[in-house]
Amino acid sequence: MENSIVRVEHLSHRYSVQWAIRDINFEISGNGVVGLLGSNGAGKSTTMNIICGVLNQTEGNVFINGINLREDPVEAKRYIGFLPQQPPLYTDLTVEEYLKHSAFLRLMPAEEVGKAVDRALDRCAITHFRDRLIKNLSGGYQQRVGIAQAIVHNPKFVVLDEPTNGLDPNQIVDIRNLIREIAEDHAVLLSTHILSEVQAICNEIKMIENGKLVFSGSMEDFDNYVAPESFVIELGKSPDKTVLETLCENKGVEVLGNGRFRIFLKDDTAITERYVEASVANGWELKDLLVERCSLDEIFAQLSGKTKNSK
């Protein structure tokens, strides 16, 4: 317990009569990227805002580096860096002026601010823009400035809310690489509703749906927990659909055209091997076989259902 950077205990919050989150518990105990995944309205923003001290919870406690956030918010927030979905940028300031302002807001000693700003500029690869007005930077570089303000005081815990929203593909790759670098010596909580974002950079996942924590584990655990639902097979010499339907027990076969079929799986994913064997035995000339993962909505539904059924 004492080694946890973040500990969330029985966290609940209610807006008027509606509970946004209910009895959420988890810990973050080391460096790396933890994905806080959830559909829109699932409760992840409420959870994140409480963890960062932006919102007071209805019930439960949050400990940052062992400090109760509600009892001693000023001390606890020294260990938190936060980038909201809309970066809190003062666009009429230069990058350096803004980062100095951010450092003073974090109550850093005046003699440490200069080096802290230089370190954040270097870490986010924006040193060459230190004298540039923020409003004259591209969206990708403004996002880097937002991340720089979140790490300027060298916190143990960095929270990033949808950090790649609105960026082009090249900027997304750059920001992902930056997050990975930051995670080498910080614990990072990345909030997103994009599954590919989590798969690209996260070590662990905390998934919230309908206000409850429905999954907590490693990326590998997550992939194993959520089974594929179908696969697409492409054959050079296609048999009749009914042959594929009766070959192995499945949920159905969909004809996609040009020798391609989508086969819906039951629980036994080894079925793919039997289709490969049948293709070789019957000379169907297998060209491709692609296992399809569930959509994000289906994953949420699966995990929510499994959680309900386990109670």
N, C-alpha and C positions, 0 to 999 in steps of 0.2 A: 504493500500500500504506500509506504513512504517514498518509494522510487517512482511513483507515477507522476508524470508531468501534468496530466489532466485526469481527474476522477469525477465522474458524474454519478450521483446517487439519487435514485427514486425521483427523477426530475419530471415535474408536471407543470403545465401552464394552461390557464383558462382565460379566454376572451369572453366577457359577459357570462353566458351560460354554457358556451361551447368549449370543450377541452381541445386544445391544439395539439398537445403532446401529453402522454400519460405513462408515468413510471418508467422512464428511460434510465438505463444504467450502462456505463461502459468506462473503460480506462484507456489512456494512451500513455505508454511508458517509455518510449524511446524515439530516436530520430527516424525519419522516413515519412512517406505520404500516406495518410489515412483518408479514404474517400468517404464523404458523407453524402450518400446517394438517396434520392427520393424524388417522386413525381411532384409536379407543381401542387402545392397545397398539402403536402404530406406531413409537414411539420419541421422540415430541416432548417428553414430560416429562423423559426422560433427557437429551436435548439441552439443554433449557432449564435443568435443574438444574446441569449441568456449566458452562454459560455463566455462570450466576449464582454459581458457586463453592460450591454446596451439595454437589456430588458430584465426586470426582476421577476423571477419565477413565482408561481403560486405555491408550489411545494417542492421539496427536495433541496439538494445542495450541490454546488460545483466547487471543486478544489483545484487551484492552479499552483503547481509546485508545493502542494501541501497547505496552501493558504485558502481559507474559506472566502470565496469571492464576495459573498453577501456581507460577511462580517468585516472584512478589510479590503474593500474594492480597490483602493489606491495602490496598496502594496501588491495585490494579486495582478493588477493590470500592468505592472512593470515587466511581467513575464509574457505578456500577450502582444502580438502584432496582428493587426486586422486590416484586411482589404475588402471593403464592402463591394457589392455588385456594381455600384456606381462609385468609382474612386473619388474620395473627398479632395479633389484637386482645386487649388487656388490658381486659376489659369493665368492671372495677370502677374504672378510671381515668376522669377526664374526657377529653374530646377533646384539650384543650390539654396536659394532663399526659402523655398518651400520645405526642403528637407531639414534645414536648420530650424524652421518654425515647428516642424513635426517633432524634432528631437527635444525642443524645449517643452512642448506639450506633454512629452513623456517624462518630464522632470529630470532630464539628464543634467549632470553638473556642467556648467558652462565650459570648463576647460576640456571636457571630453567631446563636445559637440563637433568640432572641426574634423577630428579623426574619424568620428562615427559617420559623418556625412561622406567623407572621402571613401570610407569602406563600403558604404551602401551604393555610392555611385559606381565604384569599381565592380562590385558584385553584380550589379544589374546592367553593366556595360553601357552606362550613359554618362561617363565622365566628360566626354567630348561635347555634351549638351548642357553642362552645368550652368552656363551663362545664358542659355536659351529660354525665352518665355515658354511656359508650359503650353499655352494656347497655340503655339506655332509648331508643336510636335505632332507626329502622326499618332493614330490610335494605338498602335503597337507600342510606341515609345511612351505614350502617356500611361499605358498600363504598366510599363516597367517602372515609371516614376511612382505609381501607386504601390507597387510591390516594394520599392525602395523605402517608402515611408513606413511600411509595415515591419521592416527589418532594421531600420536605422538605429534602434536602441538595443539591437542584438538580443531579441527575446528568445526564450526557450521554445515558445509555442507560437506558430504563425497560422492564422486562419485566412483562407482565400475563398471568397464567394464568387463562383462562376468567373474565374479569372481570364478565360479565353472567349467570353461572350463578345460577339460583334467583330472579331478579328478575322483577317483573311488566313488562308491555309499556311502560308509561310510564317506569319506572325504567331499563329497557334503553335507551330513547331518550336519556334524560338522561346515562347513563354513556357511551354512544357519542359524544355531543356533547362531553363532558368529555375523552375520549380524543383526539378530533380537535384540541381546543384545546391539549392537552399536546404533541401531535405537531408543533405549529407551531415549537417550539424545543427539541424532544427527539427522539431516535431511539427509537421505540417498537416492541417486539416483542410481538405479541399472539398467544398460544397458544390454539387453539380446534379443535374438531372440527365446528363449525357453519359450513357454507359461506356461508349468508346473512350471518353476522357478518363474515366476511372481505370479502364483496362490498360490505357497507355502509360500511366505514371504512378498508379497507387500500389502500395504493398498490402494494405488492408482495406476492408470495406465495413462501414457501418451503414445499414440501410434502414430508413424510416418510411413507414407507410401507414396511413390513417392514424398518425400520431404515436405509433408504437415502433419500437426497435424490432424489426423482423429478421435481421441478419447481422451477425458480427463475426468476422473471421478474415482469413487471408484471401488473397486473390485466387489462389489455387483452390481453397475451400469453396469459394463462391462458384468457380467454374464447375467443380464437381457436384455442388449442391443443386445447380440448375441444369437439368438434363436437356439435351437437344430434342426438338420436337419433330424434325423431318430431315430428309436429305434429298438432294437432287442428283440423279444419275443420268449420264449421257451415253447413249449406245450408238455405235455405227450401224448395226443391224437390229432394228427394234422389233421385239416380239409384240404380240397383242397385249393390250392393257390387262386383260383378264389373266394372262399368264403371270404377270408381275403381281397381280392382286392375290393369286392363289399360291404363289411360290413360298411365301412366308407370312406368318400372321402379322398383320399391320392394320392401321386405322383407315387406310385408303390410299389410292394412287391417283394422281392428277397428271393428265397429259399436257405437257408444256409446248410440244411441237419440236420439230427438227431432231427427233431421237432423244428428247429430254423428258424425264418424268420426275415428279415430286412424290416421294413416298413418305407417308406420315407414320411416325414410329409409335409403337406401344412402349412398355417399360424396357424391353430388351434391345439395347443399342447394338448388340452383336449381330443383329439382323443385316447390317451393312456387309459383313463378311460373307454371309450366305448369298447375297446378291452378286458379289464379286465372283464367288465360286461358280455360281450358275451362269454368269456371263462367259467365263472361260470354258465351261463344259459345253455350252450351247452355241459358242461362236458368235456372241452378240457384239463383240468388239467394244469393250468398255473404254470410253474416252476420258470420262471425268466422273468424280463422285465428291460432292460437297455436302458436308454435314451443316445444317442450318441451326443457329442458336435462336432461342426465343427472342421476341421483341421485348423491349424494356417494360412495356405495360404488362405483358404476359409474365415476365419475371416477378414483377411486383405482386401480381395476382397469385402466382404460385407460392411465393414466400409468405404472403399474408394468409393464404389458405393453410399452408403447412403449420404456421404459427398457431392459428385458431384450432386446428385439429390436434395439436400437441398438448393443448391445455385440458 
